[in-house]
Amino acid sequence: MDYKRVAITEKAIEILNQLKEKHGDLIFHQSGGCCDGSAPMILEEADMYLDDSDILLGQLDGVNFYMNQDQFEYWKHTHLTVDITEGRGSSFSLEIPLGVRFIIHSRLLTDEENTELNK
């Protein structure tokens, strides 16, 4: 079976498509740093510097989703679903001016998922 670490809701895809139309190539990144803590941020791809400490978790509707390695250690046993909620976040993420923000829903990986994804 093809297990994935990250998924996205239809509601979040609608916002993502608006942002792709306006900004072009995008990237999701979840750092666990300042601002909204571990909320995923979406940025123009050219504005995000990635290095060896960033791990690609998957692709969401054509947009790569990365997480910092330190943060990944906390989340590696979970499946993440990117969703959207009303309200302004306190980050530099591109959806903020729309009055919404991306959020993460998580659940523990099943035994099968954990075995496959954390080899």
C-alpha positions, 0 to 999 in steps of 0.5 A, spaced: 500 500 500 502 507 498 502 510 505 502 518 506 504 522 511 500 528 509 494 530 506 489 536 505 482 537 506 478 540 500 476 546 503 484 547 504 485 546 497 480 551 495 485 556 498 491 553 496 488 554 489 487 561 490 494 562 492 497 558 486 493 563 482 496 569 485 503 567 487 505 561 482 509 556 485 508 555 492 511 551 498 509 549 505 513 549 511 512 547 518 518 549 522 515 549 529 518 556 530 516 562 532 509 566 530 504 560 530 508 555 533 507 549 529 502 551 524 504 550 517 506 556 513 505 557 505 510 561 502 512 563 494 517 557 493 523 562 491 522 565 498 523 559 502 531 557 503 531 549 504 537 546 507 539 539 509 535 539 515 528 540 512 525 533 510 520 533 504 513 529 507 509 529 501 506 533 496 499 536 497 495 538 490 502 539 487 505 543 493 511 540 496 510 540 504 517 540 508 518 540 515 524 541 519 528 535 522 527 537 529 520 538 528 519 531 524 522 527 530 516 530 534 511 528 529 514 522 525 509 517 528 503 521 526 499 523 520 498 530 518 492 533 515 492 540 512 486 544 513 483 551 514 480 555 519 477 562 519 481 567 523 488 571 522 494 567 524 501 571 526 505 568 521 508 570 514 504 565 511 500 567 504 493 565 506 493 570 512 490 576 508 485 572 506 482 572 513 484 564 514 490 560 516 492 553 515 492 548 521 494 541 522 490 536 524 494 529 526 492 522 528 497 517 530 499 512 524 496 505 524 501 500 526 502 498 518 503 506 516 508 506 522 512 500 519 512 502 512 513 510 513 519 509 519 523 504 516 
